[in-house]
């Protein structure tokens, strides 16, 4: 337990920030899941509306990742890692790999 007023205040601030960051990261995960789901649905039913949904969900997730890094809710390397995962999934869904050359 904190022994002085400033230590108690730091505990309160840390808890407030933890809750704020938790909600931010939760929203980020939701947007990432939407993007992965959009990629899967595009893979099963390719079409222009599905492709548009994939790109919109990717843009929303990228924006949220960048903002999370900016406010400090997410480390910049973790943000880069998540963006890389999303980009790879979208690229795989939209531009499937050509047949291997033999």
C-alpha positions as CSV (number, residue, x, y, z in Angstrom):
1,X,0.0,0.0,0.0
2,X,1.2,3.5,-0.7
3,X,2.6,5.4,2.2
4,X,2.2,9.0,1.0
5,X,-0.2,11.2,-1.0
6,X,1.8,11.3,-4.2
7,X,2.2,7.5,-4.3
8,X,-1.5,7.0,-3.8
9,X,-2.2,9.5,-6.6
10,X,0.2,7.6,-8.9
11,X,-1.7,4.4,-8.1
12,X,-5.0,6.0,-9.1
13,X,-3.5,7.4,-12.3
14,X,-2.0,4.1,-13.2
15,X,-5.3,2.3,-12.7
16,X,-7.1,5.0,-14.8
17,X,-4.6,4.6,-17.6
18,X,-4.7,0.8,-17.4
19,X,-8.5,0.9,-17.9
20,X,-8.2,3.4,-20.8
21,X,-5.5,1.3,-22.5
22,X,-7.5,-1.9,-22.0
23,X,-10.5,-0.5,-23.8
24,X,-8.4,0.9,-26.6
25,X,-6.6,-2.5,-27.1
26,X,-10.0,-4.3,-27.0
27,X,-11.4,-2.1,-29.7
28,X,-8.2,-2.7,-31.7
29,X,-8.6,-6.4,-31.4
30,X,-12.3,-6.2,-32.6
31,X,-11.3,-4.2,-35.7
32,X,-8.5,-6.8,-36.4
33,X,-11.0,-9.6,-36.1
34,X,-13.4,-7.8,-38.5
35,X,-10.6,-7.5,-41.0
36,X,-9.6,-11.2,-40.8
37,X,-13.3,-12.2,-41.1
38,X,-13.7,-9.9,-44.2
39,X,-10.7,-11.6,-45.7
40,X,-12.2,-15.1,-45.1
41,X,-15.6,-14.0,-46.6
42,X,-13.8,-12.5,-49.6
43,X,-12.0,-15.8,-50.1
44,X,-15.2,-17.8,-50.1
45,X,-17.2,-15.3,-52.2
46,X,-14.9,-13.0,-54.2
47,X,-16.5,-9.8,-55.5
48,X,-16.2,-6.1,-55.6
49,X,-18.4,-5.4,-52.5
50,X,-16.4,-8.0,-50.5
51,X,-13.1,-6.5,-51.7
52,X,-14.3,-3.0,-50.7
53,X,-15.2,-4.4,-47.2
54,X,-11.7,-5.9,-46.8
55,X,-10.0,-2.6,-47.7
56,X,-12.3,-0.6,-45.5
57,X,-11.7,-2.9,-42.5
58,X,-8.0,-2.8,-43.2
59,X,-7.9,1.0,-43.2
60,X,-10.0,1.1,-40.0
61,X,-7.6,-1.3,-38.2
62,X,-4.5,0.5,-39.4
63,X,-5.9,3.8,-38.2
64,X,-6.7,2.3,-34.8
65,X,-3.2,0.7,-34.5
66,X,-1.5,3.9,-35.3
67,X,-3.6,5.8,-32.8
68,X,-2.9,3.2,-30.1
69,X,0.8,3.5,-30.7
70,X,0.5,7.3,-30.6
71,X,-1.2,7.4,-27.2
72,X,1.0,4.7,-25.8
73,X,-1.5,1.9,-25.4
74,X,0.6,-0.3,-27.7
75,X,4.3,-0.5,-28.3
76,X,5.4,0.6,-31.7
77,X,7.0,-2.7,-32.5
78,X,3.8,-4.5,-31.5
79,X,1.8,-2.1,-33.7
80,X,4.1,-2.8,-36.6
81,X,3.8,-6.6,-36.0
82,X,-0.1,-6.4,-36.0
83,X,-0.1,-4.2,-39.2
84,X,2.2,-6.8,-40.8
85,X,-0.2,-9.6,-39.9
86,X,-3.1,-7.7,-41.3
87,X,-1.3,-6.8,-44.5
88,X,-0.2,-10.4,-45.1
89,X,-3.8,-11.7,-44.6
90,X,-5.3,-9.1,-46.9
91,X,-2.6,-9.8,-49.6
92,X,-3.2,-13.5,-49.3
93,X,-7.0,-13.1,-49.6
94,X,-7.0,-10.6,-52.5
95,X,-4.0,-11.7,-54.5
96,X,-3.6,-15.5,-54.0
97,X,-0.1,-16.8,-54.8
98,X,0.4,-17.9,-58.4
99,X,1.1,-21.5,-59.1
100,X,4.6,-22.6,-58.2
101,X,6.9,-22.7,-61.1
102,X,8.3,-26.2,-61.7
